[in-house]
Structure formats: structure tokens, C-alpha cells
Amino acid sequence: MPLHRGADSSHDRESDAARERRRLSMNPFYGEADPVSGMTSAPPTHRLPDGPLPPSTAYRLVHDELMLDGNSRLNLATFVTTWMEPQADVLMGECRDKNMIDKDEYPRTAELERRCVAMLADLWHAPDPGAAVGCSTTGSSEACMLAGMALKRRWAHRNADRYPARARPNLVMGVNVQVCWDKFCEFWEVEARLVPMEGDRFHLDPEAAAALCDENTIGVVAVLGSTFDGSYEPVAEVCAALDALQERTGLDIPVHVDGASGAMVAPFLDDELVWDFRLPRVSSINTSGHKYGLVYPGVGWALWRSSAELPEELVFRVNYLGGDMPTFALNFSRPGAQVVAQYYTFLRLGRDGYRAVQQASRDVARGLAERFEAVEDFRLLTRGDQLPVFALTTAPGVTAFDVFDVSRRLREHGWLVPAYTFPKNREDLSVLRVVCRNGFSADLAALLVQDLELLLPELRRQPGPLSKDASAATSFHH
């Protein structure tokens, strides 16, 4: 969550003009029984009101302000699910008052969570799905934190004679990892060893990753679906490079697969791709149920190959509300609605249903990428044939505008298409990225292209890009 500052204290010292503006901020009809009353009771916005409002009035005030948000269905920046079936909405409404942590009080919700873990263990080819361990989380960020903690604790056990006095642990990953991994390293005092981008390689290089490993490396993170361009990192090749490293040096480095998006795409569309627990070096995997798991935010999943990969001391057994409750989480109380929605979606779609949904998203992404490629002003970096995501930049010779101008002008039509600069070693490269999710249809893609074609003539007539400071224009990083 981003940090927000409270309102300036000057908000408490309202001027006559401010009070008058507040009086006129509410439609008189919101006063229901007495329309005039609504014009004299608009609440302050930066301190608690002195008294209550009718529920319908409070609803309308909040509802009207939220109309200024972007349309989530037209948000091509987010990987997060923006549409579910009405039946899922009903189920989530029925479960939003259930606290997931109260497993003794809500045993059926706990059972649905257990079944989801078992289904994912089977989907990701755990050697013994019944022995795999896992848990739900609030999203992939928490799941990555838990996986990183397990990696660090296992390394600490192996190096008890050196840690913490003489050894500092490190984690190897590509510079393209999601920001949650930077947070993990900062919060848990782990050195982040980042493999930079080089040329047209925008994600982890296996040999470069192995070269950064030493006796203090707790693990290597491989991302199945980079948020920068939608490409899969070569998990099998990373494992092979670490196998060779072990043969040469004896170092046994585990791999965690950050499958926030790809772990719910590859199993259905890329059968030939070996990236999961079939690789013995893969010790843990995470995914976001609220991304291509097709559930509203926020739910994620973390799974370990077996209990041996999850140190027992990290699992707390709490006598809570009369029951013995093992728990491994950073959060405690959270609603059970998203877990129930995940189980509903697993039942609703099955393997064939997920395959159809994800294939449709990939087909839309590939078709839209081809439409962008047909415009002479753009050059594709990826084509939407791994994650249903593609990245593009302006073509050589385009000097009248840049990707930030395109992003800004598309926003005028309601489309949220992020423009951002790549990290170290490719900071010269600025791109647009388009994320295609379930609910973003071929018809909507055609409308996006129509709007793009409308604004391009104006962009081409510009004397130059309007973004003087690219860093200030960057609207989205992950």
C-alpha cells in the first residue's frame, strides 16, 4: 500500500468560502425527507463528522466521488482481475464477514483453502501433491515474502556456524523482478544481487545468475512472466546452470519461481514448458489468485515442494478460539471471500475452462500486438505469446512524440496504458505495455486501435515529445 499523508491542519480552520463550498457539495435531494437538510449537513472530508448521516446519503457521497476513478475494465496497466461472474459476487458477499484466520469457527472455509492448495500442488506437478504444503495470502507480494523467509531460514540452518556474525545472505534475481522482492531484501536484511538487462534481453540470464551465487546465496528467483514485457524467464535453464554450479563447487542453490501471473497461464497453454516442481531444484512457487487466477483482489498462494522446504519453526501453532491452528502468514485477520471465490473459479472452469479463458486472452493480446505492429510508428518488444501481455516502443526515426505522449493521449479516451522506462543498462528504452485479461475482448481491442488511429495524426504533427522529464512522465513501474 502507498503511504498517504493526513490532511494539512488548515483543513480544520474552514473559511466562510470553504463552508459555502461544502454546503453546495451535496445534491439537495440527498436530504430525502427534507431536501433542504441535505444542503446544511454535508460532512467534513478531513476529520470525523460530529454526527451520523443517513446510510443512503453516505453512500451517494462516496459513490459520486468514486466516479472520478478510471474505468477498471479499460485499465490495461493492471494484471489484477476486473470482472467476475455474478454468482462469484454473491458468494463473496456471503463470505466477506468471515475471518479466514478463524479456522475453528469457519471450518468449511478452511477446507476450501486446503483444497485449493491441493489443486495447485497437482497443477504444478508436486512429486506428492498430498505432501506439498502451502497457504493462501493476500497476494503474491505476501507470498514472495513468505517464500523468501523460508529460503533465508534454510540457509541460516546450513550456515549456523557463520550466521549472523560473519555471513550476510544474498538473493540472486533479475533487475526486472517485481518491487516486492526489493522490499523483502530491505526488510529482511538480505543483499539483492541483480542481473542487469543487456541489449534485447530484458530478463534473467541463467549463466549470469549462477555467476553471482556463492556460499551466502539463499536462492535464485526466476519470474514466470516478467511484468516489464510479459516474457517468461527460462526456469529450466536457470536450474541447469545451478546444477552445473553444484557439480563444480558443491553449492546447492534452491530456486523460487515467482509465478504471480505465469503460474496460472503456462499450465494451461504451454504444456511442453517445464518450469515447476518437475524441476528438482524448484523448492517453492507463488501465484496471484487475483491475476490470471481470475479472482478479484486480493488473494495469492504460496506452495513448497514438501514440508522439508518450509522450516517448522516458521509455522506458528496457535490455540485460537478453541482449536489448534497452524499458520504461516504476515497478516492475521482477513476475509475469506477471496479464497471462496478462488475455489468457486476452480470448480467453475476446471482445466478446460481455464485453458479456454487464457487462450482467449492470449489470442486477443497477439491480435492487438499485430495491429500495433502494423502502425509504422511502433516497434514491438514482445508479442503477447507468453503472458497475454506485450510491450512496444516508438520506431526508429519517430521524433515528434514518445510513448509518454501516447499514454497521456489514450487516457483522454479512457484507456489506461502505462508508459515507463526500463531499469539499469536499458534506461534508454521507454515502452508502452498492454495487459490483456479476461473481460478485455477483441471488440474492446478494436476500439483501442480506433482511438489510437484518431490521435496519431495529431501526435505526428507535434514539434517534439511533450515530456521534458521522462522520469516525471513515468506512470507505472510494475
N, C-alpha and C positions, 0 to 999 in steps of 0.2 A: 504494500500500500504506500502511495506517496505521502509525504509528510505535509500537513496543512497547518498554517498559522491561524491563530484566532483573530477575530476582528480587532482593528485598532480601537483603543479606548474612546476615540472620538465618536464612535457609533453610539455610545451611551449618552452623549450630550447632543440630543437632537435639536436642530434648529426648527423654527416655525415652518420653513420651506420643506424640511425633511418630514415633519409631521403631516404636512398637507399632502406631500407626495405619497406618504404611506396611506393616508385616508383614501386617496384615489387609486391605490394599487389593487383594490378588490372590487369586483363587479357587485353592484348593489343587490342583484338577485341572489347572491350567495347568502344574504341575510334571511332567506327562507320565509319565516313567519312575518318578519318586519324588514323589508328591503333597506330601510334607512339604517338599521342597526349595523348592517354589514359595512357601511361606509365609515363607521366610527370605531370599529373594533379590529381593524387589521393588526395582526400581531407584529412585534419587532422581529427582525431577522437575525440579530447577532447576540441576543440574550433571551433567556427563557421568558415567555409571556407571563403576565401576572396571573392570568386565569385561563380556563379551558375555552376551546372553540367547539362548536358542533362538529361531529365527525365528517359530515359532508362538506363543510366549509374548509376544514383542514385538508381534506382530500383534494378539493379543487385548487387550493393554493399551491400544493405540491405538484399536482398534475400539470397545471398550467406552466409552472417554471420548467418542468422537465421536457416540455415541448421544444425547448431550445437545444436539447441534446441532438446529436446526429441520429439518423435512422440506422439502427444496428444491422438491418438486412443489406444496407448499401455500404457497410464498413468492410472494405477489402484489406484493411490493415490487420484485423484481429484473426487469430486462429480459433477463437472461442465460439462455441455453438450459439447461434442466434435464433434457432427455430426448433421446436419440438411439437409433437402431436398433442392435440387437446387432452387425450387420455393421460399423457405424461404430466400435463399441467395439473390435472385433477389429483393424480397420485401424489405429486409433490405438495399440493395444497393440503392433502390429508396427513402428510408426514412432517410438515415444517415445524410442528410443535414438539417433535420427538428429538431428544438429545441423544446423538449417536453414542455418547460415552456411557450412557446408562444401559449397558448390555443386559443386565439382570432385569431391568424394568421393561425393556423392549427386545425380548429375545428373538422375535421373528425378524426384526430389522437387522440384528446382529447376524442372524443366519443368512440373510440375503447378502450381507457383506462377505461372509465366509464363502458363499457360493460364487460370488464374483471373482474372488481371489483364485478359487479352484479353476474357474473357466479361463482366466488369464494364464494361469500356470500351464494349462493344457494347450492353449492357443500358442504360447511361446515355447512349447516343447521342453518343459522342465523334465529332467530324467525320470522323476517320480512326482507327478503333479500332487499326489497326496502328501508328499513330504515337503513340498515347497511352502515357504512361509511368506506372508505378505499382509498388507493393510491398506485401507483407504486413507486418503489425506485430503487436504483442502485443495490440492492441485499439484502439478509437477514440481513447483518450487519447493514445497514442503517435502515431497517425495525425494527430491535430489538431496536435500539437507540430511534426511534420514539415511540415504544410501551413502553419502559422504561420511557421516558419523560412523557407520558400520565399517567402512574401509579404513578410517583412521584408527578405530579401536583395534581392529585385527592387526594392523601394522604395529601398534603400540605393544600388543601382546608379543609379537615376534621380536620386538626390539626393547624389551623391558629393561635390559642392562644399559641401554643408551638413552632412552627417552624417559623424562623430558630434559634431562640435564645436558646432554651433548648432541642431541639429534633434533633437527627440525623437519617435520614431514612435508612432503610436496605432492601436488596433484598435477598430472600432465593432461592437457586438453588443447583443442584448437582455440584460436583467438575469437572464433565465431560462436562460442558457447553462449547460451542464454545467461543473462546477468545474475541469475540465482546462484551460479557456480562461483562467480566473483564474490557474492555475499557469503557463501559457505566458507571460502578460503579466508575471508576477512574475519568473520565471526568466530571460526574455529581454529584460527591461527595456523593455517596451512599455506605454504608457499604455492602460488599459482604459477605453473610453468606452461607458458602458452606457445603453441606452434603458430607462427605467423602465416598469413596468406602470402602466396607467391604467384605472380603472373595471373594466369586464369585458373589457378587452384584456390578455391575460396573456402576450403575446409581442411580437416586434419590430414596430414601426410603420415602414413604408418611408420616409415623409417625415421622421419624427424621426431615422431613421438617416442619411439624406442630410444633414440639417442639422448633424449632428455631424462630418461629414467635412471635412477641409481638406488642405493640401498635404503634411501629415505622416501622413496616413492610409494604412496599408499594405493595408487591405482591410476588407470588411464580412463578418461571419459570419452566415449565415442557417441556422436549425436546421429540418431537415425531421423534425419530431416532437419537440416540447418534452417534457422529462422531467417537467415540473411537471404537465401536464394532457393530454399526448398529441396536442396540436394541431400542425398544420403551420404553419410561418411562410410568408408569401406571397413566395416567392423571386422569381417573375416580377415582382411589383410592386416589390420592392426593386431589382431590376435596372433597371426602368423609371425609378424615382426617381433612380438613379445615372446613367442615360442623360441625363435632363434636367439633372442637375447638371453633367455634362460639357459639354452644349451651352451652359450659362450661364457656366461658369468654366474649362473646359478640363481639369478634373481627371478623370483616368481611374482609377477605383477598382475593383479586381477584387473578386469575390465568392467566398468559400469556402462550400460547402454542407456543414454538419455533418449528414450523413445517418446517424448512428450507428444509428438504428432505421428511419427512414422510407425510406432509400435501398434497403432490401430489402422494403419494403411497397408503396410508390407505383408502382414499375414494373409490378407485377402486378395491382393493384386500382384504380389511378387513372390510366388511360391518357390521359385528357384533361388531366391536370395537367402543365404544362410547368415543370420545376424544375431540370433537369440541364444537360448540355453543349449542349443545343439553344439555351440562352441564351448568346450570345457572351461575356457578362460573367462567366460562371461559369468560374473558372480551375482549381478543384480540388474534389474531393468525397472524403469519407471515409465508411466504414461499419464496423459491427462484425459480423464474421462470426459472432461468438458471441452475437449478439442475434437479430434476425429473419433473419439468415443461417443460423440453425438448427444451429450448431456449438457444442460445449462450449467454455468459455473456455480459452485466450484467443487469439483471432485477430481482427485488424482489417485494413482495406485503405485505402490512400491512393492516389488517382489524380489525374493532372494532364492537362489537355486535350491538351498536347503537350510536347515537351522544352523549348519556349520558356518555359513556366511554371515549370520546375524548373531553377534556375541550376546549371550544370555543376559549379561548384566545391563544391557541397554533396554531390555524388556522389563517394564515395571509391572508387578503384580499387585493390584490394589484391591483391598477389601472394600468394595463400594456398593452401598445400598444392598448389603446382604449377600453379595456374590464375589467370587474370585475373578478379577478381570485383568488379564494380561494386556498391556497397552504399550505401543511404541509410537509416539507422536509428539510433535512440538505443540500442537493445540490440544485442548481438552474438550470443552463443550463445543459442539457444532451440530447443525441439524442433520437428521437422517434422510431428508428429502432427496438429496442428490444421489446417495447410494441406492435408494429405492428406484430412482429414475434410471440409474445405470443398469440395475437388474432387469427392469422393465424393457429397456432397449435391447439388452442381450436376448431376452426371451422373444421380443417382438420381431427382431431381424434375423437372428441366427447367422450362421456363416454366409449363407447365400444372400441374405438381405444386406448384410454389411458389404459383401462384395459388390452388389448392385449399386448401393449408395456411393461407395468410394469410387467405383468405376465411373459413375456419372459425374462426380466432382472432377476426376482426372480428365475425362473427356471434355468437359467444359473448359478446364484450365488449358488443355492443349489447343483446343479450337480458338480460345481467346488469344493465346500466345501467338498463334499463326496470324490472327488478324492484326495484332500489333506489329509483327514482323513484316507484314505486307506494307506497312506505312514506312516510307523511306527515311523518316526522321528518327527511327528507333533501331536499336540493336539488342537482341536477346542474349542474356547470360545463361538462363536456364529455360526449359520449355514446358514445365508442368508435368513431366513424365515420371517423376518420383513422387514427392508430395504434390498434391494438386495446387502447386504454388510456382510462380515464375517471377524472375527479376529481369529488368531491362534497363538500358541506359540510352542516352541520345547517341545517334550515329555520328561517326567522324564527319567533321565538316559542318555540323549544326552549331551555329554560334548565336542565333537570335534568342534562344531560350534554353533553359536547362530543366532537369527533372523536377526541381522545386517549383518552377513556374507551372509545369503541367499539373502537379499535385494541387497547387493552390487554385488553379482554374477549374479542375474537376470538382473541387469542394463546392464551388459555386453552384454546381448542378446536383449537389447532394452526395457525391461519391467521396468516400474517404480512402484514398490511395496514398500510402506513405512514401515519402522520399527521404533518403538518408545516405550518409557517407559510410563507406566501408572502413574497417579498422586498420591498424598499423600495417605498413607495407603496401596497402592499396587505398590509402586515404585520398588518392587522386580520383577514385571511382565513386560516383554518386549514382544511385539507382532508384527506380520505382519498383515496388514489389506488390504483386497481386495474389491474394489468398482466396481460393475458391472453396467454399464449404457447401454442405448440404443446405439447400434453400436458395443458393445462388444459381439460377437456371440459365440455360442458353438464351432465353428471351432477355433476361436482365443483362447478360453479357453483350448482347446485340445493342441494347440501349446504351451501355457504357461506350461502345465503339461509336455509336451515333453522336453522343455528346463530345467524344474526343474529336471526331471529324469536324464538328461545329466550331470548336475553339482553336484548332490547329492553324487555320488561316490567320487569325489574329496573332497567335504566338509567332508565326513566321515573319510577321511584319514588324516585330519588336526590334529596336536597335541593338538589343543585347539582353542577357538574363537580368531579371529584376532583383534577384537575390544577391545583394552585395556581400553578405557574410553567410557562407554555406553552413557554418556551424549553427548559426541562429535560425536558419531555414529548416534544418533537420527536424522533422516532426515525429520520427519514430525510429527506435533503435532495434527493437526485438519484436 
